[in-house]
Each structure stands twice: as C-alpha cells, then as structure tokens.
Amino acid sequence: MINHLDGKLIAKHPTHLVIECAGVGYMVHISLFTYTKISDSERCKVYTHLSIKEDAHTLFGFFDEEERQLFRHLISVSGIGANTARMMLSSLSPTEIQQAIVNGNAAVLQNIKGIGAKTALRAIIELKDKLGKASGMVATTTNLSFNKTKEEALVALTTLGFVKNSAEKVIDQIVRRNGDGITVEQLIKEALKAL
C-alpha cells in the first residue's frame, strides 16, 4: 500500500496530478477540494489510496489525512464507488459532507451528481455514527427530525406525480412561513394546495 507521495509536482490539473518520486512519475486522481488546497510549488505531498480492480489500479490523492479517511468511509457504503466518492469531494467540502451525513440531510447529498435518494439515505444510515464520533459533530435532534419531515413530504409528493424541484420549492416556502414545528401531514396538505 502506498501511504503518501512526497515529490516534485510535474503537472497539476483539476482532476489529477503528476508527482515524480525517485524518478518515477505517478498519476494521482484528485478531487477539486485537493486541487484548490495544493499549492503550485515545486514540491508536493499527497496522502493516497490505491483502488485495485480487475482492469485497473488507480491511485487517488488527498490534501490531508481527514479527506482520505472520509473518502474511505464513503466507498465503504454500498452504491458509492471511488469515482462517486471523488465526485462528492469535488462537489462539497469534507466538512459539508460530514455535516450533511451527521445531521441526516439527504437533500444536500442528493444534489451531488450520481447520488440518488437511496444512496444518500444509505450513506446517512451507515456513516452517521462513525462520522459523528470521529469528527465530534453532534446531530441536533430538531434538525434531524425536521429534515426527515421535509424528506417524507417530498417523497410523498413525488410519488403522487409532482416534479421534485417544484415540490421542493413549495415545501421550502411553506417551511419559511410556518417554521420548523410543522408536521408531515400539514406540510403535504399545504403543498397540495400550492401545487
């Protein structure tokens, strides 16, 4: 296993780096988060994860160990592969991903390309406790139950045939008017009147 690479930065692109170590050039796939954090200086250090499949050995690089650890947590979830995890880390910062998972905010995760409702919920169920303990983040019960209320209302409305984006906008408007204390039933009834 290659733990990290520390060498000369040959090339830097939004999706990958080329780092030369002891005369060998390594192509390392990175997230946009890592791309923005790594300076353009000649010397570069990245923490790595080697993904081995039947047809390819792919090296992923990370700015710090925390990002790599989050990547490893994400790929442990069924339905999230290495490229999807990299897409997640390119769409949101590691802190934003952790907060979304710990607080049970599936909507934030679903905004990422390649993450559907089932995968988002699976990530929350499987990683909430692990990430909460590791990062010291504590989910606020009101936030968690409130996000669940919004999610349930959205699922109900899309099941009834309403377009997800329209339903989401209406739900957000109703919540702004009525506050966090609204029940799922009230939210659905109000949304049906507005749609």
SEPA-776119 format. One line per field, with one value per residue: residue number from 1; x, y, z of N, C-alpha, C, CB in turn. Coordinates in nm, 4 decimals. Atoms other than C-alpha are relative to their C-alpha. Glycine has a CB too. Example, Ala and Ser with C-alpha at 12.3 -4.5 7.8 and 13.67 -1.06 7.14 Angstrom:
<sites>
num <- [1/2]
n.x <- [0.0890/-0.0820]
n.y <- [-0.1190/-0.1190]
n.z <- [0.0000/-0.0060]
ca.x <- [1.2300/1.3670]
ca.y <- [-0.4500/-0.1060]
ca.z <- [0.7800/0.7140]
c.x <- [0.0900/-0.0770]
c.y <- [0.1200/0.1090]
c.z <- [0.0000/0.0730]
cb.x <- [-0.0992/0.0414]
cb.y <- [0.0027/0.0462]
cb.z <- [0.1246/-0.1415]
</sites>
This chain:
<sites>
num <- [1/2/3/4/5/6/7/8/9/10/11/12/13/14/15/16/17/18/19/20/21/22/23/24/25/26/27/28/29/30/31/32/33/34/35/36/37/38/39/40/41/42/43/44/45/46/47/48/49/50/51/52/53/54/55/56/57/58/59/60/61/62/63/64/65/66/67/68/69/70/71/72/73/74/75/76/77/78/79/80/81/82/83/84/85/86/87/88/89/90/91/92/93/94/95/96/97/98/99/100/101/102/103/104/105/106/107/108/109/110/111/112/113/114/115/116/117/118/119/120/121/122/123/124/125/126/127/128/129/130/131/132/133/134/135/136/137/138/139/140/141/142/143/144/145/146/147/148/149/150/151/152/153/154/155/156/157/158/159/160/161/162/163/164/165/166/167/168/169/170/171/172/173/174/175/176/177/178/179/180/181/182/183/184/185/186/187/188/189/190/191/192/193/194/195]
n.x <- [0.0849/-0.0718/0.0636/-0.0048/-0.1040/-0.0632/-0.0963/0.0064/0.1270/-0.0265/0.1203/0.1158/0.1258/0.1118/0.0373/-0.1140/-0.1353/-0.1106/-0.1050/-0.1189/-0.0690/-0.1148/-0.0066/0.1233/0.1119/0.1276/0.1219/0.0836/0.1327/0.0313/0.1267/-0.0177/-0.0417/-0.1465/-0.0565/-0.0050/-0.0855/-0.1416/-0.0631/-0.0690/-0.1443/-0.0655/0.0099/0.1400/0.0263/0.1403/0.0308/0.0553/0.0802/-0.0129/0.1195/-0.0381/0.1108/-0.0473/-0.0575/-0.0781/-0.0500/0.0146/-0.0509/0.0718/-0.0801/0.0760/-0.0774/-0.0315/0.0453/0.1429/0.0730/-0.0172/0.0817/0.1391/0.0080/0.0067/0.1330/0.0998/-0.0040/0.0459/0.1458/0.0432/0.0536/-0.0943/-0.1318/-0.1088/0.0252/0.1125/-0.0524/-0.0802/0.0976/0.0564/-0.1025/-0.0169/0.1214/0.0112/-0.1208/0.0156/0.0809/0.1403/0.0474/0.0154/0.1160/0.1214/0.0207/0.0269/0.1312/0.1031/0.0516/-0.0137/0.0185/-0.1323/-0.0744/0.0656/-0.0365/-0.1262/0.0214/-0.0257/0.0536/0.1460/0.0618/-0.0366/-0.1419/-0.0156/0.0504/-0.0896/-0.1211/0.0350/0.0222/-0.1235/-0.1142/0.0340/-0.0664/-0.1462/-0.0479/0.0326/-0.1017/-0.1324/-0.0168/0.0499/0.1246/0.1181/0.1210/0.1055/0.1200/0.1020/-0.0418/0.0128/0.1412/0.0545/-0.0438/0.0753/0.1349/-0.0072/-0.0268/0.1218/0.0973/-0.0486/0.0205/0.1443/0.0427/-0.0543/0.0750/0.1300/-0.0203/-0.0489/-0.1414/-0.0772/-0.0480/0.1158/0.0464/-0.1006/0.0150/0.1239/-0.0247/-0.0858/0.0822/0.0923/-0.0813/-0.0365/0.1194/0.0528/-0.1039/-0.0444/0.0915/0.1060/-0.0027/-0.0043/0.1351/0.0286/-0.0877/0.0528/0.1267/-0.0303/-0.0675/0.1015/0.0759/-0.0846/-0.0486]
n.y <- [-0.1192/-0.1272/-0.0879/-0.1384/-0.0344/-0.1279/-0.0156/-0.1157/-0.0159/-0.0126/-0.0571/-0.0163/-0.0203/0.0126/0.1394/0.0849/-0.0543/0.0905/-0.0245/0.0815/0.0442/0.0863/0.0255/0.0616/-0.0941/0.0605/-0.0746/0.0110/-0.0603/-0.0846/-0.0730/-0.1453/-0.0487/0.0150/-0.0882/-0.1380/-0.0083/0.0226/-0.1172/0.0284/0.0063/0.1120/0.1189/0.0303/0.1225/0.0401/0.1299/0.0768/0.1214/0.0787/0.0766/0.1094/0.0710/0.0980/-0.0614/-0.1218/-0.0412/-0.1452/-0.0667/-0.1220/-0.0825/-0.0886/-0.1065/0.0359/0.1328/-0.0047/0.0180/0.1405/0.0822/-0.0171/0.0740/0.1431/0.0241/-0.0083/0.1172/0.1183/0.0040/0.0665/-0.0946/-0.1113/0.0453/-0.0975/-0.1195/-0.0727/-0.0645/-0.1138/-0.0993/-0.0597/-0.0877/-0.1118/-0.0819/-0.0597/0.0166/0.1116/-0.0431/-0.0068/0.1380/0.0553/-0.0635/0.0517/0.1386/0.0006/-0.0617/0.0728/-0.0863/0.0737/-0.0915/-0.0560/0.1054/0.0283/-0.1026/0.0408/0.0872/0.1412/0.0407/0.0007/0.0006/0.1222/-0.0064/-0.1042/0.0534/0.1077/-0.0647/-0.0573/0.1095/0.0731/-0.0815/-0.1063/0.0212/-0.0008/-0.1361/-0.0815/0.0270/-0.0368/-0.1449/-0.0712/-0.0684/0.0585/-0.0368/-0.0607/0.0812/-0.0755/-0.0022/0.1333/0.0331/-0.0956/0.0417/0.1218/-0.0466/-0.0537/0.1114/0.0807/-0.0778/-0.0033/0.1342/0.0160/-0.0831/0.0550/0.1234/-0.0410/-0.0429/-0.1378/-0.0139/-0.0141/-0.1376/-0.0854/0.0397/-0.0444/-0.1459/-0.0253/0.0437/-0.1017/-0.1204/0.0303/0.0063/-0.1383/-0.0641/0.0661/0.0392/0.1396/0.0847/0.0547/0.1463/0.0512/-0.0083/-0.1412/-0.0417/0.0577/-0.0662/-0.1354/0.0117/0.0384/-0.1206/-0.0950/0.0581]
n.z <- [0.0000/0.0051/-0.0983/0.0499/0.0962/-0.0300/0.1072/0.0882/0.0708/0.1440/0.0631/-0.0890/0.0716/-0.0944/-0.0265/-0.0352/-0.0147/0.0292/-0.0990/0.0234/-0.1217/0.0310/0.1433/0.0490/0.0015/-0.0404/0.0301/-0.1187/0.0184/-0.1158/-0.0020/0.0134/-0.1313/-0.0052/0.1029/-0.0496/-0.1184/0.0326/0.0627/0.1262/-0.0241/0.0663/-0.0849/-0.0286/-0.0763/-0.0052/-0.0596/0.1118/-0.0143/0.1222/0.0324/0.0899/0.0643/0.0980/0.1197/-0.0246/-0.1311/0.0039/-0.1194/-0.0352/-0.0900/-0.0876/-0.0614/-0.1380/-0.0412/-0.0286/0.1267/0.0390/-0.0895/0.0428/0.1265/-0.0327/-0.0579/0.1072/0.0894/-0.0737/0.0160/0.1224/0.0979/0.0181/0.0417/-0.0142/0.0818/-0.0587/-0.1213/0.0458/0.0454/-0.1216/-0.0568/0.0925/-0.0059/-0.1330/-0.0819/-0.0932/-0.1145/0.0432/0.0156/-0.1348/-0.0632/0.0648/-0.0442/-0.1449/-0.0234/0.0738/0.1054/0.1261/0.1140/0.0358/0.0689/0.1274/0.0973/0.0619/0.1159/-0.0256/-0.1302/-0.0030/-0.1334/-0.0731/-0.0354/-0.1021/-0.1266/-0.0414/-0.0535/-0.1308/-0.0953/-0.0264/-0.0428/-0.0958/-0.1287/0.0192/0.0259/-0.1167/-0.1021/0.0507/0.0161/-0.1175/0.0348/-0.0619/0.0746/-0.0805/0.0169/0.0724/0.1409/0.0565/0.0188/0.0952/0.1334/0.0322/0.0345/0.1367/0.0910/0.0125/0.0778/0.1388/0.0569/0.0210/0.1133/0.1256/0.0234/0.0555/0.1378/0.0122/0.0353/-0.1236/-0.0215/-0.0337/-0.1330/-0.0969/-0.0146/-0.0748/-0.1383/-0.0632/-0.0236/-0.1105/-0.1218/-0.0352/-0.0567/-0.1195/-0.0968/-0.0081/-0.0760/0.0856/0.0134/0.1378/0.0555/0.0273/0.1093/0.1249/0.0299/0.0466/0.1299/0.0988/0.0331/0.0762/0.1273]
ca.x <- [0.0000/0.1245/0.0522/0.1631/0.3704/0.6184/0.7995/0.8238/0.4942/0.5198/0.1600/-0.1500/-0.4990/-0.8443/-0.8855/-0.5313/-0.1706/0.1562/0.4124/0.7682/0.9210/1.2696/1.2479/0.9008/0.6034/0.2774/-0.0587/-0.2835/-0.6601/-0.7775/-1.0919/-1.1495/-1.1076/-0.7498/-0.6853/-0.7690/-0.5673/-0.2437/-0.0110/0.1676/0.5075/0.7645/0.7429/0.4152/0.2862/-0.0423/-0.1930/-0.3029/-0.5495/-0.4863/-0.8008/-0.7473/-0.9982/-0.9755/-0.8934/-0.7144/-0.5020/-0.5985/-0.4199/-0.6313/-0.4644/-0.5807/-0.4629/-0.4831/-0.5498/-0.9000/-1.0121/-0.8651/-1.0429/-1.3765/-1.3155/-1.2589/-1.5768/-1.7739/-1.6502/-1.7463/-2.1122/-2.2808/-2.3529/-2.0669/-1.7560/-1.4230/-1.5237/-1.8548/-1.6757/-1.4336/-1.7319/-1.8785/-1.5498/-1.5401/-1.8967/-1.8813/-1.6039/-1.5325/-1.6870/-2.0084/-2.0373/-1.9827/-2.2404/-2.4962/-2.4471/-2.4383/-2.7491/-2.9328/-2.9682/-3.0225/-3.1278/-2.7758/-2.6236/-2.8821/-2.7711/-2.4432/-2.4315/-2.4603/-2.6211/-2.9861/-3.2294/-3.1491/-2.7718/-2.7976/-3.0099/-2.7797/-2.4761/-2.6542/-2.7613/-2.4202/-2.1937/-2.3830/-2.2468/-1.8945/-1.8548/-2.0254/-1.7796/-1.4754/-1.5410/-1.7017/-2.0114/-2.3399/-2.6652/-2.9289/-3.2428/-3.4652/-3.2636/-3.2676/-3.6418/-3.7170/-3.5063/-3.6850/-4.0205/-3.9182/-3.7839/-4.1026/-4.3199/-4.1032/-4.1159/-4.4946/-4.5367/-4.3059/-4.4896/-4.8121/-4.6558/-4.5333/-4.1970/-3.9305/-3.7846/-4.1262/-4.2317/-3.9061/-3.9531/-4.3097/-4.2036/-3.9287/-4.1781/-4.4241/-4.1485/-4.0373/-4.3955/-4.4781/-4.1433/-3.9810/-4.2740/-4.4907/-4.5894/-4.5525/-4.9292/-4.9640/-4.6706/-4.8191/-5.1653/-5.0247/-4.8065/-5.1020/-5.2928/-4.9980/-4.9033]
ca.y <- [0.0000/0.3466/0.5738/0.9046/1.0592/1.3370/1.4628/1.7040/1.8343/1.7810/1.8653/1.9917/1.9620/1.9855/1.6072/1.4762/1.5455/1.4007/1.3698/1.2492/1.0469/0.8951/0.9215/0.7633/0.9795/0.8887/0.9955/1.0673/1.1290/1.4128/1.5986/1.9693/2.0191/1.8848/2.0790/2.4099/2.3260/2.2147/2.4998/2.5269/2.4970/2.2519/2.0140/1.8372/1.5854/1.3978/1.1155/0.8296/0.5472/0.2689/0.1286/-0.2132/-0.3547/-0.6307/-0.3901/-0.1039/0.0094/0.3704/0.5994/0.8657/1.1574/1.3779/1.7045/1.5742/1.2543/1.3691/1.3914/1.0468/0.8997/1.0466/0.9038/0.5590/0.5883/0.6881/0.3973/0.1548/0.2381/0.0102/0.2083/0.4575/0.3714/0.5535/0.7858/0.8746/0.9476/1.1716/1.3482/1.4046/1.5553/1.7742/1.8992/1.9701/2.0210/1.7286/1.9294/1.9911/1.6194/1.5212/1.7735/1.6531/1.2908/1.3577/1.5808/1.3374/1.5919/1.3638/1.6550/1.8022/1.4697/1.4190/1.7442/1.5688/1.4047/1.0271/1.0262/0.9244/0.9113/0.5504/0.6043/0.9253/0.7546/0.4515/0.6793/0.8552/0.5295/0.3612/0.6590/0.8879/0.7346/0.6781/1.0337/1.1870/1.0187/1.0785/1.4484/1.5317/1.6582/1.6027/1.5938/1.8257/1.6238/1.9042/1.9370/1.5620/1.5185/1.8344/1.7187/1.3832/1.5650/1.7547/1.4353/1.2387/1.5170/1.5390/1.1620/1.1654/1.4492/1.2939/0.9620/1.1467/1.2584/1.6100/1.7254/1.7049/2.0557/2.2231/2.0260/2.1124/2.4852/2.4774/2.2820/2.5377/2.8265/2.6590/2.5939/2.9582/3.0673/2.8108/2.7314/2.4012/2.2748/2.1747/1.8056/1.5894/1.5797/1.9585/2.0065/1.7728/1.9307/2.2830/2.1729/2.0096/2.3378/2.5309/2.2887]
ca.z <- [0.0000/-0.0868/0.2120/0.0590/-0.2172/-0.1488/-0.4543/-0.7445/-0.8841/-1.2610/-1.3596/-1.1808/-1.3309/-1.1673/-1.1921/-1.1447/-1.0517/-1.1775/-0.8991/-0.9582/-0.6748/-0.7174/-1.0957/-1.1240/-1.2278/-1.0522/-1.1927/-0.8966/-0.9298/-0.7040/-0.6005/-0.6634/-0.2873/-0.3078/-0.6283/-0.4571/-0.1448/-0.3136/-0.3981/-0.7313/-0.5645/-0.6988/-0.4021/-0.3248/-0.0714/-0.1025/0.1006/-0.1210/-0.1576/-0.4113/-0.5713/-0.7301/-0.9775/-1.2365/-1.5171/-1.3391/-1.0470/-0.9712/-0.7277/-0.5550/-0.3778/-0.0920/0.0581/0.4157/0.6080/0.7095/0.3454/0.2758/0.5804/0.4665/0.1157/0.2688/0.4750/0.1640/-0.0507/0.2280/0.1535/-0.0990/-0.4166/-0.3705/-0.5688/-0.5781/-0.8630/-0.6975/-0.3684/-0.5588/-0.7205/-0.3735/-0.2503/-0.5605/-0.5091/-0.1351/0.1192/0.3550/0.6414/0.4440/0.3594/0.7229/0.8448/0.5896/0.6969/1.0723/1.0537/0.8258/0.5460/0.2457/0.0212/0.0325/-0.0717/-0.3480/-0.5107/-0.5979/-0.9410/-0.9108/-0.5641/-0.5575/-0.2670/-0.1730/-0.1796/0.0229/0.2891/0.2938/0.3470/0.6348/0.7997/0.7657/0.8410/1.0793/1.3996/1.2640/1.1355/1.4376/1.6744/1.4537/1.3957/1.7282/1.5453/1.7202/1.5288/1.6606/1.7186/1.5939/1.2737/1.2211/1.2748/1.0763/0.7789/0.7985/0.7888/0.4737/0.3131/0.3850/0.2449/-0.0684/-0.1234/-0.0826/-0.3332/-0.5950/-0.5516/-0.6281/-0.9571/-0.8800/-1.0187/-0.7485/-0.7993/-0.7906/-0.4840/-0.3069/-0.3723/-0.2414/0.0696/0.1413/0.1056/0.3432/0.5975/0.5825/0.6570/0.9273/1.0928/1.1939/1.4041/1.1076/1.0802/0.7694/0.7186/0.7447/0.5097/0.2470/0.2725/0.2344/-0.0573/-0.2360/-0.2150/-0.3595/-0.6384]
c.x <- [0.0884/-0.0726/-0.0050/0.1106/0.0537/0.1093/-0.0225/-0.1339/0.0291/-0.1175/-0.1133/-0.1216/-0.1148/-0.0379/0.1168/0.1306/0.0973/0.1120/0.1154/0.0683/0.1090/0.0014/-0.1235/-0.1128/-0.1302/-0.1152/-0.0965/-0.1321/-0.0372/-0.1395/0.0285/0.0434/0.1524/0.0664/0.0133/0.0953/0.1492/0.0570/0.0722/0.1520/0.0582/-0.0138/-0.1461/-0.0094/-0.1498/-0.0112/-0.0778/-0.0868/0.0098/-0.1245/0.0382/-0.1255/0.0601/0.0755/0.0865/0.0456/0.0008/0.0437/-0.0772/0.0826/-0.0856/0.0925/0.0402/-0.0600/-0.1507/-0.0828/0.0104/-0.0880/-0.1480/-0.0246/-0.0166/-0.1332/-0.1054/0.0006/-0.0391/-0.1522/-0.0347/-0.0633/0.0890/0.1368/0.1014/-0.0268/-0.1175/0.0442/0.0842/-0.0912/-0.0614/0.0981/0.0324/-0.1186/-0.0144/0.1321/-0.0213/-0.0876/-0.1477/-0.0600/-0.0250/-0.1228/-0.1302/-0.0315/-0.0387/-0.1384/-0.1134/-0.0611/0.0230/-0.0100/0.1324/0.0796/-0.0596/0.0288/0.1296/-0.0303/0.0363/-0.0528/-0.1526/-0.0507/0.0434/0.1450/0.0244/-0.0453/0.0890/0.1283/-0.0269/-0.0138/0.1315/0.1110/-0.0286/0.0748/0.1517/0.0536/-0.0270/0.1036/0.1367/0.0211/-0.0444/-0.1276/-0.1161/-0.1219/-0.0998/-0.1276/-0.1063/0.0330/-0.0274/-0.1463/-0.0642/0.0387/-0.0758/-0.1422/-0.0027/0.0190/-0.1264/-0.1058/0.0389/-0.0218/-0.1487/-0.0464/0.0519/-0.0702/-0.1363/0.0124/0.0474/0.1502/0.0771/0.0421/-0.1125/-0.0487/0.0950/-0.0114/-0.1224/0.0180/0.0839/-0.0779/-0.0930/0.0755/0.0393/-0.1173/-0.0373/0.1043/0.0239/-0.1003/-0.1085/0.0135/0.0033/-0.1358/-0.0353/0.0793/-0.0533/-0.1297/0.0215/0.0610/-0.0997/-0.0863/0.0789/0.0418/-0.1075]
c.y <- [0.1240/0.0969/0.1448/0.0140/0.1371/0.0186/0.1262/0.0015/0.0282/0.0678/0.0053/0.0353/-0.0152/-0.1444/-0.0893/0.0796/-0.1020/0.0403/-0.0943/-0.0288/-0.0986/-0.0417/-0.0653/0.1029/-0.0719/0.0907/-0.0262/0.0731/0.0764/0.0611/0.1481/0.0630/-0.0055/0.0941/0.1431/0.0151/-0.0131/0.1216/-0.0425/-0.0100/-0.1280/-0.1295/-0.0209/-0.1290/-0.0256/-0.1366/-0.0784/-0.1175/-0.0728/-0.0860/-0.1057/-0.0694/-0.0966/0.0655/0.1230/0.0114/0.1526/0.0595/0.1297/0.0762/0.0993/0.0994/-0.0343/-0.1360/-0.0037/-0.0230/-0.1461/-0.0915/0.0088/-0.0763/-0.1491/-0.0360/-0.0042/-0.1244/-0.1288/-0.0167/-0.0650/0.1023/0.1216/-0.0586/0.1130/0.1272/0.0824/0.0732/0.1222/0.1124/0.0716/0.1008/0.1175/0.0961/0.0751/-0.0172/-0.1193/0.0355/0.0039/-0.1398/-0.0615/0.0583/-0.0526/-0.1405/-0.0038/0.0575/-0.0663/0.0783/-0.0647/0.0917/0.0589/-0.1026/-0.0296/0.1056/-0.0329/-0.0975/-0.1443/-0.0498/0.0128/-0.0061/-0.1206/0.0045/0.1025/-0.0517/-0.1118/0.0569/0.0567/-0.1103/-0.0663/0.0851/0.1014/-0.0151/0.0067/0.1417/0.0925/-0.0161/0.0499/0.1508/0.0794/0.0775/-0.0717/0.0480/0.0635/-0.0746/0.0746/0.0051/-0.1334/-0.0328/0.0937/-0.0368/-0.1247/0.0369/0.0518/-0.1119/-0.0830/0.0715/0.0015/-0.1337/-0.0212/0.0776/-0.0535/-0.1315/0.0306/0.0571/0.1432/0.0005/0.0345/0.1445/0.0933/-0.0289/0.0505/0.1502/0.0344/-0.0376/0.1046/0.1277/-0.0204/-0.0001/0.1404/0.0717/-0.0571/-0.0408/-0.1498/-0.0949/-0.0671/-0.1521/-0.0381/0.0178/0.1437/0.0480/-0.0507/0.0702/0.1415/-0.0032/-0.0350/0.1177/0.0911/-0.0532/-0.0056]
c.z <- [0.0000/0.0924/-0.0486/-0.1035/0.0364/-0.1049/-0.0804/-0.0747/-0.1472/-0.0708/0.1007/-0.0837/0.0990/0.0350/0.0416/0.0129/-0.0569/0.0951/-0.0281/0.1326/-0.0414/-0.1472/-0.0597/0.0080/0.0303/-0.0407/0.1139/-0.0264/0.1265/-0.0119/-0.0218/0.1321/0.0121/-0.0991/0.0515/0.1179/-0.0318/-0.0715/-0.1278/0.0178/-0.0588/0.0799/0.0439/0.0815/0.0000/0.0681/-0.1045/0.0437/-0.1343/-0.0185/-0.1037/-0.0501/-0.1013/-0.1147/0.0256/0.1451/-0.0039/0.1325/0.0204/0.1026/0.0762/0.0677/0.1436/0.0354/0.0288/-0.1265/-0.0446/0.0851/-0.0378/-0.1302/0.0283/0.0656/-0.1109/-0.0879/0.0725/-0.0121/-0.1336/-0.0946/-0.0207/-0.0315/0.0149/-0.0807/0.0535/0.1258/-0.0371/-0.0493/0.1203/0.0603/-0.0926/0.0074/0.1315/0.0745/0.0930/0.1208/-0.0354/-0.0158/0.1368/0.0691/-0.0586/0.0491/0.1475/0.0317/-0.0781/-0.1142/-0.1373/-0.1214/-0.0463/-0.0797/-0.1378/-0.1064/-0.0728/-0.1132/0.0362/0.1336/-0.0037/0.1432/0.0820/0.0459/0.1092/0.1360/0.0532/0.0620/0.1393/0.1046/0.0392/0.0619/0.1106/0.1325/-0.0122/-0.0151/0.1176/0.1087/-0.0442/-0.0036/0.1215/-0.0292/0.0668/-0.0779/0.0949/-0.0298/-0.0782/-0.1477/-0.0663/-0.0264/-0.1019/-0.1427/-0.0440/-0.0427/-0.1439/-0.1023/-0.0238/-0.0842/-0.1479/-0.0691/-0.0309/-0.1228/-0.1331/-0.0348/-0.0611/-0.1410/-0.0191/-0.0300/0.1273/0.0280/0.0411/0.1416/0.1082/0.0267/0.0842/0.1471/0.0737/0.0317/0.1200/0.1330/0.0455/0.0673/0.1370/0.1045/0.0043/0.0650/-0.0814/-0.0135/-0.1486/-0.0670/-0.0389/-0.1208/-0.1343/-0.0408/-0.0565/-0.1396/-0.1107/-0.0411/-0.0920/-0.1364/-0.1056]
cb.x <- [-0.0960/0.0086/0.0743/0.0224/-0.0540/0.0584/-0.0047/0.1183/-0.0858/0.0269/-0.0425/0.0263/-0.0147/-0.1200/-0.0643/0.0168/0.0334/0.0456/-0.0531/0.0974/-0.1004/-0.0019/0.1162/-0.0357/-0.0091/-0.0033/-0.0620/0.0728/-0.1078/0.1048/-0.0762/-0.1302/-0.0663/0.0416/-0.0873/-0.1392/-0.0396/0.0171/0.0994/-0.0328/0.0305/0.1470/0.0934/-0.0816/0.0546/-0.0618/-0.0819/0.1117/-0.1519/0.1275/-0.1147/0.0939/-0.1010/-0.1167/-0.1090/-0.0816/0.1456/-0.1454/0.1528/-0.1428/0.1073/-0.0773/-0.0792/-0.0517/0.0771/-0.0368/0.0562/0.1479/0.0201/-0.0337/0.1265/0.1161/-0.0355/0.0249/0.1401/0.0407/-0.0611/-0.0999/-0.1365/0.0062/-0.0035/0.1327/-0.0274/-0.1161/0.0847/0.0976/-0.1108/-0.0345/0.1268/0.0171/-0.1214/-0.1169/0.0322/0.1363/0.0454/-0.0113/0.1022/0.1256/0.0067/0.0159/0.1272/0.1083/0.0058/-0.1075/0.0670/-0.1063/-0.0966/0.0794/0.0017/-0.1489/0.0129/0.0964/0.0842/0.1455/0.0610/-0.0550/-0.1521/-0.0230/0.0845/-0.0799/-0.1426/0.0342/0.0486/-0.1314/-0.0956/0.0496/0.0529/-0.1502/-0.0408/0.0383/-0.0654/-0.1372/0.0066/0.0200/-0.0765/0.1057/-0.0200/-0.0104/-0.0628/-0.0154/-0.0550/-0.0130/0.1488/0.0621/-0.0754/0.0480/0.1521/-0.0032/-0.0465/0.1150/0.1122/-0.0569/-0.0098/0.1488/0.0516/-0.0778/0.0475/0.1538/-0.0169/-0.0653/-0.1242/-0.0294/0.0212/0.1230/0.0668/-0.1155/-0.0135/0.1412/-0.0110/-0.1182/0.0717/0.1190/-0.0833/-0.0699/0.1261/0.0447/-0.1176/-0.0746/-0.0373/0.1278/-0.0632/0.0041/-0.1240/0.0416/-0.1023/0.0326/0.1434/-0.0246/-0.0865/0.0952/0.1114/-0.0880/-0.0386/0.1246/0.0541]
cb.y <- [0.0006/0.0564/-0.0075/0.1003/-0.0025/0.0048/-0.1183/-0.0011/0.1148/-0.1390/-0.0827/0.1098/-0.1007/0.0690/-0.0580/-0.1095/0.0329/0.0072/-0.0188/0.0704/-0.0657/-0.1247/-0.0847/-0.1288/0.0715/-0.0260/-0.0413/0.0585/-0.1088/0.1114/-0.0229/0.0654/-0.0829/-0.1461/-0.0023/0.0461/-0.1071/-0.1267/0.0690/0.1081/0.0081/0.0315/0.0134/-0.0124/0.0109/-0.0043/0.0144/-0.0506/0.0323/-0.0883/0.0931/-0.1015/0.0998/-0.0795/0.0373/0.1225/-0.0608/0.0402/0.0276/-0.0317/0.0737/-0.0807/0.1295/0.1079/-0.0449/0.1344/0.0955/-0.0417/0.0437/0.1503/0.0250/-0.0390/0.1101/0.1235/-0.0157/0.0104/0.1431/-0.1143/0.0453/0.0921/-0.0508/-0.0624/-0.0406/-0.0958/-0.1003/-0.0435/-0.0670/-0.1098/-0.0796/-0.0517/-0.0866/-0.0641/0.1308/-0.0459/0.1375/0.0771/-0.0851/0.0273/0.1521/0.0000/-0.0843/0.0804/0.1461/-0.0414/0.1396/-0.1086/0.1131/0.0426/-0.1276/-0.0111/0.1342/-0.0648/0.0485/-0.0253/0.0867/-0.1182/0.0017/-0.1238/0.0335/0.1266/-0.0512/-0.0905/0.1129/0.0814/-0.1044/-0.0601/0.0723/0.0004/-0.1342/-0.0830/0.0562/-0.0361/-0.1498/-0.0572/0.0472/0.0944/0.0056/0.0385/-0.1238/0.1529/-0.0421/0.1419/0.0347/-0.1041/0.0074/0.1411/-0.0266/-0.0972/0.1110/0.1018/-0.0892/-0.0324/0.1449/0.0368/-0.1105/0.0465/0.1435/-0.0226/-0.0786/0.1032/-0.0173/0.0801/0.1100/-0.0878/0.0533/-0.0219/-0.1526/-0.0339/0.0673/-0.0796/-0.1384/0.0332/0.0348/-0.1372/-0.0858/0.0781/-0.0158/-0.1204/0.0479/-0.0064/0.0797/0.0661/-0.0645/-0.1493/-0.0539/0.0870/-0.0514/-0.1525/0.0067/0.0705/-0.1067/-0.1108/0.0751/0.0338/-0.1397]
cb.z <- [0.1227/-0.1473/0.1332/0.1165/-0.1467/0.1484/-0.0903/-0.0999/0.0629/-0.0626/-0.1243/0.1081/-0.1189/-0.0567/-0.1217/-0.1045/0.1504/-0.1529/0.1456/-0.0975/0.1030/0.0891/-0.0282/0.0822/-0.1355/0.1531/-0.1393/0.1259/-0.0328/0.0145/0.1345/-0.0487/0.1127/-0.0297/-0.1265/0.0406/0.0982/-0.0876/0.0983/-0.1025/0.1511/-0.0224/0.1245/-0.1314/0.1464/-0.1430/0.1352/-0.0861/0.0398/0.0040/-0.0531/0.0714/-0.0691/-0.0547/-0.0921/-0.0372/0.0322/-0.0319/-0.0116/0.0550/-0.0776/0.1049/-0.0023/0.0967/0.1236/0.0631/-0.1112/0.0131/0.1464/-0.0182/-0.0869/0.0929/0.1043/-0.0856/-0.0603/0.1489/0.0088/0.0320/0.0427/0.1278/-0.1455/-0.0441/-0.1451/0.0319/0.0833/-0.1125/-0.0857/0.1037/0.0287/-0.1433/-0.0214/0.0801/0.0822/0.0478/0.0489/-0.1327/-0.0797/0.0839/-0.0162/-0.1533/-0.0238/0.0748/-0.0360/0.0928/0.0065/-0.0090/0.0372/0.1277/0.0847/0.0208/0.0687/0.1050/-0.1219/-0.0067/0.1162/-0.0807/-0.0121/-0.0875/-0.1229/-0.0383/-0.0175/-0.1204/-0.0951/-0.0094/-0.0595/-0.1269/-0.1166/0.0262/0.0582/-0.1233/-0.1255/0.0538/0.0309/-0.1388/-0.1200/0.0521/-0.1542/0.1518/-0.0702/-0.0292/0.1352/0.0563/-0.0120/0.0932/0.1338/0.0330/-0.0018/0.1221/0.0982/-0.0117/0.0561/0.1390/0.0543/-0.0040/0.0980/0.1240/0.0194/0.0115/0.1313/0.0910/-0.0730/0.1296/-0.1109/-0.0064/-0.1263/-0.1012/0.0088/-0.0503/-0.1383/-0.0616/0.0022/-0.0913/-0.1264/-0.0224/-0.0233/-0.1261/-0.0955/-0.0413/0.1380/0.0756/0.1050/-0.1396/0.0705/-0.0020/0.1010/0.1231/0.0234/0.0164/0.1264/0.0976/0.0065/0.0550/0.1267/0.0799/0.0227]
</sites>
